[in-house]
């Protein structure tokens, strides 16, 4: 596996501001350079045999190239979010249910951080229904919270019909339960925002027994 040095002078262009970013000419440049392989697990979302990768302040092109070489049996898609070059993907793109015969898949998209139009089209062309996630219930955060209010979509999907969300996110509950028919478990978790995440970030490693994760049922969902 890659072993980046995490050296400020090697991996970053400006050691005084590691999250510097620029959207000039759609270049999606961050302060993270391409000297070493770099990505966080949270910069990646898997849907069957398709892997979505967010170029961000913690993930570079070198990281995506290494993943493609190491896992040639999987297909990787680079995602671009013009309004967000912050780290991690799990509050911007949240798969909830894969497509089945006669029923489209459901993917939750952060309306504050939409991907490029042609990348949304990748979902609609492959029988996925993009659903705009609601705005956060509140913009206020606990003192010292190392995250933004967009953490409201940092939910944990247990299977194709059950999710866990933060208990104060009533608009999200109404969308998932009342409109989309999911079983929704609420959990008090806001105090842990100070550690830089919410329910999805704070979960312990686990293995899901879902359709997407069974080796004999792992599919390519995108053409």
MDAnalysis code that builds the backbone (N, CA, C; Angstrom):
import MDAnalysis as mda
import numpy as np

u = mda.Universe.empty(669, n_residues=223, atom_resindex=np.repeat(np.arange(223), 3), trajectory=True)
u.add_TopologyAttr("name", ["N", "CA", "C"] * 223)
u.add_TopologyAttr("resid", np.arange(1, 224))
u.add_TopologyAttr("resname", ["UNK", "UNK", "UNK", "UNK", "UNK", "UNK", "UNK", "UNK", "UNK", "UNK", "UNK", "UNK", "UNK", "UNK", "UNK", "UNK", "UNK", "UNK", "UNK", "UNK", "UNK", "UNK", "UNK", "UNK", "UNK", "UNK", "UNK", "UNK", "UNK", "UNK", "UNK", "UNK", "UNK", "UNK", "UNK", "UNK", "UNK", "UNK", "UNK", "UNK", "UNK", "UNK", "UNK", "UNK", "UNK", "UNK", "UNK", "UNK", "UNK", "UNK", "UNK", "UNK", "UNK", "UNK", "UNK", "UNK", "UNK", "UNK", "UNK", "UNK", "UNK", "UNK", "UNK", "UNK", "UNK", "UNK", "UNK", "UNK", "UNK", "UNK", "UNK", "UNK", "UNK", "UNK", "UNK", "UNK", "UNK", "UNK", "UNK", "UNK", "UNK", "UNK", "UNK", "UNK", "UNK", "UNK", "UNK", "UNK", "UNK", "UNK", "UNK", "UNK", "UNK", "UNK", "UNK", "UNK", "UNK", "UNK", "UNK", "UNK", "UNK", "UNK", "UNK", "UNK", "UNK", "UNK", "UNK", "UNK", "UNK", "UNK", "UNK", "UNK", "UNK", "UNK", "UNK", "UNK", "UNK", "UNK", "UNK", "UNK", "UNK", "UNK", "UNK", "UNK", "UNK", "UNK", "UNK", "UNK", "UNK", "UNK", "UNK", "UNK", "UNK", "UNK", "UNK", "UNK", "UNK", "UNK", "UNK", "UNK", "UNK", "UNK", "UNK", "UNK", "UNK", "UNK", "UNK", "UNK", "UNK", "UNK", "UNK", "UNK", "UNK", "UNK", "UNK", "UNK", "UNK", "UNK", "UNK", "UNK", "UNK", "UNK", "UNK", "UNK", "UNK", "UNK", "UNK", "UNK", "UNK", "UNK", "UNK", "UNK", "UNK", "UNK", "UNK", "UNK", "UNK", "UNK", "UNK", "UNK", "UNK", "UNK", "UNK", "UNK", "UNK", "UNK", "UNK", "UNK", "UNK", "UNK", "UNK", "UNK", "UNK", "UNK", "UNK", "UNK", "UNK", "UNK", "UNK", "UNK", "UNK", "UNK", "UNK", "UNK", "UNK", "UNK", "UNK", "UNK", "UNK", "UNK", "UNK", "UNK", "UNK", "UNK", "UNK", "UNK", "UNK", "UNK", "UNK", "UNK", "UNK", "UNK", "UNK"])
u.atoms.positions = np.array([
    [0.831, -1.202, 0.000],
    [0.000, 0.000, 0.000],
    [0.866, 1.253, 0.000],
    [0.323, 2.364, -0.482],
    [1.109, 3.604, -0.485],
    [1.408, 4.072, 0.930],
    [2.571, 4.662, 1.100],
    [2.975, 5.173, 2.409],
    [3.460, 6.613, 2.261],
    [2.528, 7.553, 2.102],
    [2.933, 8.954, 1.950],
    [3.633, 9.461, 3.202],
    [4.554, 10.365, 3.000],
    [5.323, 10.898, 4.135],
    [4.498, 11.847, 4.986],
    [3.422, 12.410, 4.393],
    [2.613, 13.440, 5.074],
    [3.461, 14.658, 5.437],
    [4.516, 14.854, 4.698],
    [5.394, 15.998, 4.926],
    [4.774, 17.256, 4.331],
    [4.686, 18.306, 5.136],
    [4.113, 19.562, 4.654],
    [4.912, 20.128, 3.491],
    [6.217, 19.953, 3.529],
    [7.060, 20.539, 2.485],
    [7.056, 19.718, 1.198],
    [6.692, 18.433, 1.264],
    [6.663, 17.592, 0.061],
    [5.269, 17.514, -0.556],
    [4.243, 17.394, 0.275],
    [2.909, 17.095, -0.231],
    [2.065, 18.328, -0.523],
    [2.456, 19.483, 0.023],
    [1.619, 20.668, -0.120],
    [2.383, 21.813, -0.763],
    [1.676, 22.580, -1.583],
    [2.303, 23.698, -2.285],
    [2.591, 24.868, -1.363],
    [1.744, 25.070, -0.375],
    [1.906, 26.183, 0.560],
    [1.791, 25.629, 1.971],
    [2.877, 25.539, 2.675],
    [2.875, 24.902, 3.996],
    [2.102, 25.717, 5.018],
    [1.769, 26.958, 4.703],
    [1.045, 27.800, 5.650],
    [-0.465, 27.663, 5.525],
    [-0.934, 27.002, 4.472],
    [-2.386, 26.897, 4.286],
    [-2.690, 25.634, 3.502],
    [-2.864, 24.521, 4.183],
    [-2.934, 23.233, 3.508],
    [-4.234, 23.033, 2.740],
    [-5.279, 23.818, 3.046],
    [-6.544, 23.633, 2.341],
    [-6.764, 24.670, 1.240],
    [-5.703, 25.353, 0.800],
    [-5.874, 26.323, -0.277],
    [-6.435, 25.616, -1.509],
    [-7.376, 26.287, -2.169],
    [-8.006, 25.669, -3.329],
    [-8.384, 26.737, -4.348],
    [-8.554, 26.319, -5.582],
    [-8.880, 27.252, -6.652],
    [-9.767, 26.559, -7.674],
    [-10.767, 27.294, -8.159],
    [-11.642, 26.757, -9.200],
    [-11.329, 27.379, -10.552],
    [-10.227, 28.091, -10.668],
    [-9.911, 28.794, -11.908],
    [-9.794, 27.824, -13.080],
    [-10.463, 28.159, -14.189],
    [-10.409, 27.353, -15.414],
    [-10.829, 25.901, -15.189],
    [-11.708, 25.692, -14.193],
    [-12.201, 24.344, -13.872],
    [-11.064, 23.366, -13.595],
    [-9.977, 23.877, -13.040],
    [-8.810, 23.026, -12.810],
    [-8.919, 22.238, -11.513],
    [-9.802, 22.652, -10.611],
    [-10.015, 21.948, -9.352],
    [-8.702, 21.703, -8.616],
    [-7.920, 22.747, -8.495],
    [-6.635, 22.634, -7.820],
    [-6.796, 22.868, -6.322],
    [-6.147, 22.053, -5.541],
    [-6.082, 22.268, -4.101],
    [-4.614, 22.444, -3.727],
    [-4.384, 22.696, -2.461],
    [-3.003, 22.871, -2.014],
    [-2.243, 21.546, -1.979],
    [-2.976, 20.435, -2.040],
    [-2.348, 19.113, -2.104],
    [-1.767, 18.909, -3.502],
    [-0.481, 18.619, -3.585],
    [0.133, 18.444, -4.904],
    [0.144, 16.966, -5.320],
    [0.846, 16.666, -6.400],
    [0.861, 15.313, -6.961],
    [2.181, 14.582, -6.704],
    [2.965, 15.057, -5.747],
    [4.267, 14.440, -5.471],
    [4.116, 13.026, -4.935],
    [3.111, 12.814, -4.081],
    [2.905, 11.502, -3.465],
    [1.448, 11.078, -3.613],
    [1.209, 9.782, -3.477],
    [-0.149, 9.243, -3.504],
    [-0.879, 9.689, -2.244],
    [-2.084, 10.242, -2.416],
    [-2.834, 10.702, -1.247],
    [-4.335, 10.578, -1.483],
    [-5.030, 9.976, -0.526],
    [-6.497, 9.975, -0.492],
    [-6.937, 9.452, 0.865],
    [-8.124, 9.831, 1.283],
    [-8.760, 9.275, 2.470],
    [-9.842, 8.303, 2.020],
    [-10.149, 7.316, 2.858],
    [-11.232, 6.390, 2.523],
    [-12.542, 7.140, 2.310],
    [-12.747, 8.233, 3.053],
    [-13.994, 8.991, 2.947],
    [-14.077, 9.828, 1.675],
    [-13.013, 9.845, 0.866],
    [-13.066, 10.486, -0.450],
    [-13.651, 9.546, -1.498],
    [-14.050, 8.345, -1.069],
    [-14.454, 7.285, -1.995],
    [-15.810, 6.716, -1.574],
    [-16.673, 6.463, -2.555],
    [-17.955, 5.789, -2.329],
    [-18.050, 4.630, -3.314],
    [-18.441, 3.443, -2.830],
    [-18.591, 2.284, -3.719],
    [-20.056, 1.977, -3.969],
    [-20.398, 1.736, -5.231],
    [-21.731, 1.272, -5.611],
    [-21.537, 0.032, -6.474],
    [-21.629, -1.140, -5.869],
    [-21.337, -2.367, -6.599],
    [-19.872, -2.393, -7.002],
    [-19.597, -2.553, -8.296],
    [-18.221, -2.557, -8.797],
    [-17.798, -1.191, -9.339],
    [-18.625, -0.185, -9.102],
    [-18.301, 1.179, -9.514],
    [-17.872, 1.986, -8.299],
    [-16.740, 2.661, -8.422],
    [-16.172, 3.442, -7.330],
    [-16.145, 4.913, -7.735],
    [-16.699, 5.768, -6.876],
    [-16.699, 7.208, -7.136],
    [-15.667, 7.874, -6.235],
    [-14.885, 8.755, -6.840],
    [-13.705, 9.336, -6.189],
    [-13.788, 10.850, -6.306],
    [-13.647, 11.542, -5.189],
    [-13.717, 13.007, -5.182],
    [-12.327, 13.621, -5.123],
    [-11.967, 14.378, -6.152],
    [-10.725, 15.167, -6.111],
    [-10.933, 16.277, -5.090],
    [-10.078, 16.323, -4.064],
    [-10.333, 17.239, -2.956],
    [-9.034, 17.652, -2.287],
    [-9.187, 18.331, -1.168],
    [-8.021, 18.771, -0.399],
    [-7.271, 17.607, 0.224],
    [-7.871, 16.397, 0.205],
    [-7.209, 15.221, 0.769],
    [-7.029, 14.096, -0.249],
    [-7.412, 14.312, -1.500],
    [-7.307, 13.255, -2.516],
    [-6.810, 13.847, -3.829],
    [-5.728, 13.282, -4.361],
    [-5.161, 13.812, -5.600],
    [-5.294, 12.820, -6.756],
    [-4.822, 13.222, -7.930],
    [-4.881, 12.352, -9.106],
    [-4.009, 11.111, -8.947],
    [-2.904, 11.254, -8.228],
    [-2.022, 10.114, -7.968],
    [-2.772, 9.014, -7.216],
    [-3.613, 9.426, -6.271],
    [-4.383, 8.453, -5.508],
    [-5.320, 7.658, -6.391],
    [-6.020, 8.341, -7.290],
    [-6.931, 7.653, -8.202],
    [-6.171, 6.718, -9.137],
    [-5.028, 7.143, -9.633],
    [-4.226, 6.291, -10.526],
    [-3.775, 5.025, -9.811],
    [-3.364, 5.154, -8.549],
    [-2.930, 3.978, -7.783],
    [-4.093, 3.006, -7.584],
    [-5.271, 3.525, -7.266],
    [-6.436, 2.669, -7.065],
    [-6.788, 1.916, -8.346],
    [-6.727, 2.596, -9.478],
    [-7.042, 1.935, -10.748],
    [-6.047, 0.829, -11.072],
    [-4.774, 1.055, -10.772],
    [-3.763, 0.013, -11.021],
    [-3.939, -1.163, -10.074],
    [-4.298, -0.880, -8.838],
    [-4.367, -1.911, -7.804],
    [-5.641, -2.735, -7.894],
    [-6.723, -2.128, -8.357],
    [-8.019, -2.821, -8.431],
    [-8.557, -2.752, -9.865],
    [-7.905, -3.452, -10.798],
    [-8.313, -3.359, -12.209],
    [-9.689, -3.952, -12.484],
    [-10.207, -4.772, -11.570],
    [-11.517, -5.379, -11.776],
    [-12.653, -4.432, -11.402],
    [-12.314, -3.271, -10.837],
    [-13.324, -2.280, -10.491],
    [-13.241, -1.108, -11.463],
    [-14.310, -0.328, -11.524],
    [-14.342, 0.821, -12.425],
    [-14.448, 2.099, -11.588],
    [-13.558, 3.029, -11.850],
    [-13.474, 4.249, -11.047],
    [-13.971, 5.456, -11.840],
    [-14.697, 6.327, -11.142],
    [-15.238, 7.539, -11.740],
    [-14.777, 8.740, -10.917],
    [-14.114, 9.691, -11.558],
    [-13.731, 10.930, -10.882],
    [-14.953, 11.846, -10.801],
    [-15.219, 12.379, -9.600],
    [-16.328, 13.301, -9.405],
    [-15.794, 14.701, -9.138],
    [-16.493, 15.697, -9.679],
    [-16.098, 17.091, -9.503],
    [-17.264, 17.873, -8.899],
    [-16.986, 18.626, -7.867],
    [-17.994, 19.429, -7.183],
    [-17.545, 20.889, -7.216],
    [-18.026, 21.673, -8.186],
    [-17.521, 23.033, -8.391],
    [-17.634, 23.946, -7.179],
    [-18.613, 23.701, -6.303],
    [-18.771, 24.570, -5.132],
    [-18.090, 24.019, -3.892],
    [-17.410, 22.882, -4.015],
    [-16.787, 22.279, -2.833],
    [-15.529, 21.511, -3.213],
    [-14.388, 21.987, -2.722],
    [-13.147, 21.226, -2.838],
    [-12.660, 20.783, -1.464],
    [-13.548, 20.873, -0.476],
    [-13.193, 20.405, 0.851],
    [-13.044, 18.885, 0.822],
    [-12.502, 18.347, 1.896],
    [-12.234, 16.913, 1.926],
    [-13.524, 16.096, 2.044],
    [-13.473, 14.896, 1.492],
    [-14.434, 13.822, 1.686],
    [-15.701, 13.953, 0.839],
    [-16.260, 12.783, 0.544],
    [-17.391, 12.649, -0.368],
    [-18.689, 12.299, 0.344],
    [-18.600, 11.845, 1.594],
    [-19.764, 11.240, 2.239],
    [-20.793, 12.226, 2.780],
    [-20.679, 13.514, 2.448],
    [-21.774, 14.450, 2.701],
    [-22.255, 15.080, 1.393],
    [-21.686, 14.655, 0.280],
    [-22.045, 15.218, -1.022],
    [-22.812, 14.234, -1.891],
    [-22.454, 12.957, -1.802],
    [-23.044, 11.911, -2.636],
    [-23.294, 10.692, -1.755],
    [-24.570, 10.337, -1.561],
    [-24.917, 9.268, -0.618],
    [-25.819, 8.244, -1.309],
    [-25.297, 7.086, -1.732],
    [-26.151, 6.058, -2.329],
    [-27.027, 5.417, -1.260],
    [-28.307, 5.270, -1.561],
    [-29.241, 4.712, -0.587],
    [-29.772, 3.345, -0.996],
    [-29.977, 3.152, -2.297],
    [-30.578, 1.893, -2.747],
    [-30.194, 1.661, -4.208],
    [-29.710, 0.454, -4.564],
    [-29.345, 0.192, -5.962],
    [-30.580, -0.047, -6.818],
    [-30.472, 0.145, -8.121],
    [-31.613, -0.146, -8.992],
    [-31.912, -1.639, -9.027],
    [-33.181, -1.953, -9.090],
    [-33.628, -3.341, -9.233],
    [-34.619, -3.394, -10.384],
    [-35.046, -4.570, -10.732],
    [-35.979, -4.721, -11.838],
    [-37.252, -3.920, -11.580],
    [-37.492, -2.937, -12.416],
    [-38.706, -2.136, -12.289],
    [-38.627, -1.010, -11.293],
    [-37.474, -0.823, -10.642],
    [-37.352, 0.225, -9.627],
    [-35.989, 0.897, -9.742],
    [-35.945, 2.226, -9.907],
    [-34.646, 2.898, -10.032],
    [-33.898, 2.926, -8.710],
    [-32.590, 3.049, -8.780],
    [-31.805, 3.262, -7.577],
    [-32.014, 4.675, -7.058],
    [-31.626, 4.904, -5.811],
    [-31.779, 6.225, -5.199],
    [-30.425, 6.687, -4.689],
    [-30.017, 7.880, -5.097],
    [-28.780, 8.475, -4.609],
    [-29.092, 9.884, -4.119],
    [-28.662, 10.183, -2.907],
    [-28.898, 11.481, -2.278],
    [-27.760, 12.422, -2.657],
    [-28.105, 13.632, -3.108],
    [-27.109, 14.617, -3.521],
    [-27.280, 15.887, -2.702],
    [-26.186, 16.409, -2.198],
    [-26.196, 17.632, -1.398],
    [-26.471, 18.824, -2.312],
    [-27.579, 19.525, -2.070],
    [-27.929, 20.641, -2.950],
    [-26.974, 21.817, -2.806],
    [-26.213, 21.861, -1.708],
    [-25.194, 22.897, -1.553],
    [-23.898, 22.545, -2.277],
    [-23.761, 21.262, -2.677],
    [-22.517, 20.799, -3.294],
    [-22.816, 19.888, -4.483],
    [-23.536, 20.370, -5.475],
    [-23.890, 19.491, -6.595],
    [-22.685, 19.167, -7.467],
    [-22.640, 17.959, -8.022],
    [-21.584, 17.628, -8.987],
    [-21.893, 18.274, -10.330],
    [-20.992, 18.097, -11.286],
    [-21.216, 18.628, -12.623],
    [-22.466, 18.006, -13.247],
    [-23.109, 18.746, -14.136],
    [-24.350, 18.283, -14.755],
    [-24.148, 16.954, -15.478],
    [-23.036, 16.801, -16.206],
    [-22.809, 15.553, -16.938],
    [-22.566, 14.381, -15.992],
    [-22.131, 14.673, -14.757],
    [-21.932, 13.597, -13.785],
    [-23.256, 13.191, -13.143],
    [-24.186, 14.119, -12.993],
    [-25.538, 13.757, -12.566],
    [-26.202, 12.911, -13.657],
    [-25.940, 13.266, -14.911],
    [-26.513, 12.517, -16.037],
    [-26.031, 11.067, -16.048],
    [-24.832, 10.815, -15.547],
    [-24.336, 9.446, -15.449],
    [-25.291, 8.591, -14.620],
    [-25.868, 9.180, -13.584],
    [-26.817, 8.449, -12.744],
    [-28.153, 8.263, -13.456],
    [-28.705, 9.335, -14.005],
    [-30.016, 9.232, -14.650],
    [-29.978, 8.306, -15.866],
    [-28.847, 8.263, -16.563],
    [-28.722, 7.383, -17.726],
    [-28.607, 5.914, -17.338],
    [-28.329, 5.648, -16.068],
    [-28.119, 4.267, -15.619],
    [-29.123, 3.834, -14.561],
    [-30.328, 4.415, -14.651],
    [-31.460, 3.983, -13.822],
    [-31.279, 4.308, -12.342],
    [-30.599, 5.417, -12.057],
    [-30.524, 5.931, -10.694],
    [-31.330, 7.225, -10.625],
    [-32.052, 7.398, -9.542],
    [-32.834, 8.621, -9.329],
    [-32.080, 9.537, -8.370],
    [-31.528, 10.655, -8.852],
    [-30.886, 11.603, -7.936],
    [-31.952, 12.352, -7.137],
    [-31.761, 12.416, -5.838],
    [-32.690, 13.123, -4.946],
    [-31.912, 14.202, -4.211],
    [-32.385, 15.429, -4.282],
    [-31.704, 16.514, -3.580],
    [-31.936, 16.384, -2.085],
    [-30.861, 16.327, -1.327],
    [-30.979, 16.287, 0.124],
    [-31.476, 17.617, 0.662],
    [-32.222, 17.616, 1.756],
    [-32.719, 18.869, 2.325],
    [-31.594, 19.688, 2.933],
    [-31.846, 20.973, 3.114],
    [-30.888, 21.824, 3.805],
    [-30.784, 21.391, 5.258],
    [-29.676, 21.690, 5.933],
    [-29.529, 21.317, 7.346],
    [-30.644, 21.913, 8.198],
    [-31.015, 21.212, 9.257],
    [-32.032, 21.727, 10.172],
    [-31.563, 23.006, 10.851],
    [-30.264, 23.140, 11.039],
    [-29.687, 24.336, 11.646],
    [-28.284, 24.560, 11.098],
    [-27.903, 25.824, 11.014],
    [-26.538, 26.146, 10.589],
    [-25.589, 26.280, 11.766],
    [-26.138, 26.257, 12.975],
    [-25.290, 26.372, 14.163],
    [-24.643, 25.028, 14.466],
    [-23.407, 25.083, 14.926],
    [-22.647, 23.877, 15.242],
    [-22.110, 23.965, 16.660],
    [-21.808, 22.830, 17.284],
    [-21.208, 22.859, 18.619],
    [-19.883, 23.608, 18.595],
    [-19.462, 24.166, 19.727],
    [-18.163, 24.852, 19.787],
    [-17.036, 23.919, 19.331],
    [-16.109, 24.461, 18.575],
    [-14.920, 23.746, 18.100],
    [-15.229, 22.667, 17.060],
    [-16.455, 22.650, 16.530],
    [-16.804, 21.618, 15.546],
    [-15.915, 21.715, 14.315],
    [-15.299, 20.606, 13.933],
    [-14.400, 20.564, 12.773],
    [-15.151, 20.089, 11.532],
    [-16.265, 20.744, 11.223],
    [-17.071, 20.376, 10.074],
    [-18.008, 21.535, 9.764],
    [-18.780, 21.413, 8.699],
    [-19.753, 22.440, 8.345],
    [-21.156, 21.902, 8.592],
    [-22.151, 22.753, 8.395],
    [-23.533, 22.315, 8.601],
    [-23.957, 21.272, 7.573],
    [-23.190, 21.105, 6.483],
    [-23.501, 20.075, 5.494],
    [-23.337, 18.668, 6.050],
    [-22.885, 18.562, 7.274],
    [-22.731, 17.265, 7.928],
    [-24.083, 16.584, 8.134],
    [-25.184, 17.305, 7.861],
    [-26.523, 16.725, 8.046],
    [-26.748, 15.486, 7.183],
    [-26.049, 15.380, 6.047],
    [-26.224, 14.215, 5.174],
    [-25.240, 13.092, 5.480],
    [-24.479, 13.223, 6.554],
    [-23.505, 12.206, 6.938],
    [-24.224, 11.082, 7.685],
    [-25.092, 10.390, 6.963],
    [-25.919, 9.339, 7.558],
    [-25.277, 7.972, 7.363],
    [-25.802, 6.984, 8.059],
    [-25.299, 5.612, 7.942],
    [-26.395, 4.726, 7.372],
    [-26.140, 4.151, 6.205],
    [-27.094, 3.258, 5.562],
    [-26.811, 1.826, 6.004],
    [-27.769, 1.201, 6.678],
    [-27.590, -0.163, 7.182],
    [-27.895, -1.208, 6.115],
    [-28.876, -0.931, 5.291],
    [-29.227, -1.818, 4.180],
    [-30.057, -1.008, 3.183],
    [-30.738, -1.691, 2.286],
    [-31.439, -0.992, 1.212],
    [-32.705, -0.281, 1.665],
    [-33.085, -0.443, 2.925],
    [-34.328, 0.191, 3.377],
    [-34.227, 0.818, 4.766],
    [-33.044, 0.827, 5.382],
    [-32.921, 1.355, 6.746],
    [-31.669, 2.217, 6.881],
    [-31.831, 3.409, 7.471],
    [-30.712, 4.338, 7.660],
    [-30.740, 4.903, 9.077],
    [-29.587, 5.390, 9.530],
    [-29.475, 6.083, 10.812],
    [-29.094, 7.529, 10.526],
    [-29.837, 8.481, 11.125],
    [-29.539, 9.897, 10.935],
    [-29.472, 10.592, 12.295],
    [-28.914, 11.802, 12.315],
    [-28.859, 12.591, 13.542],
    [-30.276, 13.025, 13.908],
    [-30.601, 12.976, 15.201],
    [-31.984, 13.142, 15.625],
    [-32.576, 14.526, 15.347],
    [-31.747, 15.557, 15.249],
    [-32.288, 16.901, 15.027],
    [-32.628, 17.166, 13.563],
    [-32.220, 16.277, 12.654],
    [-32.418, 16.526, 11.225],
    [-33.820, 16.104, 10.778],
    [-34.803, 16.882, 11.216],
    [-36.207, 16.589, 10.910],
    [-36.501, 16.661, 9.407],
    [-35.999, 17.670, 8.675],
    [-36.259, 17.679, 7.226],
    [-35.731, 16.426, 6.519],
    [-34.572, 15.935, 6.948],
    [-34.017, 14.724, 6.355],
    [-34.879, 13.514, 6.706],
    [-35.370, 13.474, 7.936],
    [-36.259, 12.384, 8.359],
    [-37.507, 12.352, 7.481],
    [-38.101, 13.521, 7.254],
    [-39.328, 13.582, 6.451],
    [-39.090, 13.118, 5.022],
    [-37.944, 13.489, 4.467],
    [-37.630, 13.046, 3.106],
    [-37.468, 11.535, 3.052],
    [-36.630, 10.999, 3.940],
    [-36.308, 9.573, 3.888],
    [-37.489, 8.699, 4.288],
    [-38.167, 9.054, 5.352],
    [-39.256, 8.226, 5.879],
    [-40.579, 8.475, 5.160],
    [-40.992, 9.743, 5.129],
    [-42.328, 10.054, 4.616],
    [-42.404, 9.992, 3.093],
    [-41.345, 10.448, 2.399],
    [-41.404, 10.516, 0.941],
    [-40.798, 9.294, 0.253],
    [-39.690, 8.779, 0.810],
    [-38.989, 7.682, 0.135],
    [-39.254, 6.316, 0.759],
    [-39.912, 6.280, 1.918],
    [-40.318, 5.011, 2.510],
    [-39.237, 4.233, 3.228],
    [-38.167, 4.896, 3.671],
    [-37.110, 4.217, 4.417],
    [-37.483, 4.087, 5.892],
    [-36.995, 3.018, 6.515],
    [-37.013, 2.938, 7.973],
    [-35.881, 3.826, 8.475],
    [-36.193, 4.765, 9.353],
    [-35.203, 5.739, 9.800],
    [-35.015, 5.641, 11.308],
    [-33.786, 5.407, 11.723],
    [-33.415, 5.393, 13.138],
    [-32.733, 6.720, 13.445],
    [-33.197, 7.410, 14.483],
    [-32.572, 8.681, 14.860],
    [-31.650, 8.471, 16.053],
    [-30.579, 9.242, 16.079],
    [-29.551, 9.066, 17.108],
    [-28.982, 10.427, 17.495],
    [-28.869, 10.748, 18.800],
    [-28.239, 12.010, 19.218],
    [-26.732, 11.947, 18.975],
    [-26.235, 12.816, 18.122],
    [-24.829, 12.705, 17.734],
    [-24.135, 14.048, 17.558],
    [-24.864, 15.148, 17.727],
    [-24.302, 16.456, 17.395],
    [-23.076, 16.802, 18.224],
    [-23.035, 16.349, 19.460],
    [-21.903, 16.703, 20.310],
    [-20.587, 16.164, 19.738],
    [-20.669, 15.093, 18.945],
    [-19.452, 14.521, 18.359],
    [-18.998, 15.248, 17.099],
    [-19.758, 16.265, 16.655],
    [-19.294, 17.082, 15.526],
    [-17.954, 17.724, 15.830],
    [-17.661, 17.929, 17.097],
    [-16.389, 18.542, 17.483],
    [-15.196, 17.685, 17.068],
    [-15.432, 16.410, 16.821],
    [-14.346, 15.521, 16.407],
    [-14.257, 15.412, 14.883],
    [-15.057, 16.227, 14.181],
    [-14.896, 16.327, 12.740],
    [-15.825, 15.477, 11.906],
    [-16.947, 15.039, 12.442],
    [-17.841, 14.236, 11.627],
    [-19.161, 13.973, 12.311],
    [-19.950, 13.100, 11.694],
    [-21.225, 12.699, 12.278],
    [-21.330, 11.177, 12.216],
    [-22.524, 10.659, 11.983],
    [-22.767, 9.230, 12.174],
    [-21.946, 8.360, 11.220],
    [-21.885, 8.722, 9.946],
    [-21.106, 7.918, 8.999],
    [-19.621, 7.957, 9.328],
    [-19.128, 9.139, 9.714],
    [-17.704, 9.266, 10.057],
    [-17.368, 8.522, 11.344],
    [-18.325, 8.473, 12.270],
    [-18.044, 7.928, 13.593],
    [-18.334, 6.456, 13.751],
    [-18.743, 5.785, 12.682],
    [-19.077, 4.366, 12.797],
    [-17.817, 3.533, 12.985],
    [-17.984, 2.402, 13.635],
    [-16.911, 1.421, 13.712],
    [-16.919, 0.611, 12.420],
    [-15.768, 0.097, 12.010],
    [-15.715, -0.707, 10.791],
    [-16.664, -1.894, 10.889],
    [-17.399, -2.122, 9.836],
    [-18.350, -3.225, 9.825],
    [-18.511, -3.721, 8.395],
    [-19.119, -4.879, 8.264],
    [-19.358, -5.457, 6.936],
    [-20.856, -5.601, 6.742],
    [-21.366, -5.036, 5.659],
    [-22.792, -5.101, 5.389],
    [-23.132, -6.322, 4.542],
    [-24.215, -7.009, 4.908],
    [-24.721, -8.090, 4.076],
    [-25.858, -7.525, 3.223],
    [-25.497, -6.831, 2.175],
    [-26.496, -6.245, 1.291],
    [-26.267, -6.755, -0.119],
    [-27.201, -6.462, -0.996],
    [-27.096, -6.921, -2.381],
    [-25.799, -6.443, -3.018],
    [-25.446, -5.177, -2.756],
    [-24.247, -4.607, -3.389],
    [-22.972, -5.289, -2.922],
    [-22.972, -5.822, -1.706],
    [-21.739, -6.319, -1.109],
    [-21.534, -7.817, -1.269],
    [-22.525, -8.550, -1.711],
    [-22.340, -9.985, -1.889],
    [-21.521, -10.231, -3.157],
    [-20.394, -10.969, -3.038],
    [-19.506, -11.153, -4.198],
    [-20.219, -11.656, -5.440],
    [-21.201, -12.547, -5.257],
    [-21.887, -13.097, -6.424],
    [-22.889, -12.122, -7.015],
    [-23.190, -11.041, -6.293],
    [-24.174, -10.076, -6.767],
    [-23.570, -8.710, -7.055],
    [-22.247, -8.564, -6.884],
    [-21.625, -7.275, -7.160],
    [-21.706, -6.975, -8.646],
    [-22.328, -5.856, -8.991],
    [-22.604, -5.535, -10.375],
    [-21.940, -4.230, -10.784],
    [-21.790, -4.062, -12.094],
    [-21.480, -2.749, -12.636],
    [-22.816, -2.045, -12.849],
    [-23.033, -0.953, -12.135],
    [-24.299, -0.240, -12.246],
    [-24.249, 0.881, -13.278],
    [-23.062, 1.174, -13.804],
    [-22.915, 2.316, -14.705],
    [-22.207, 1.887, -15.985],
    [-22.644, 2.457, -17.095],
    [-22.061, 2.151, -18.400],
    [-20.953, 3.154, -18.705],
])
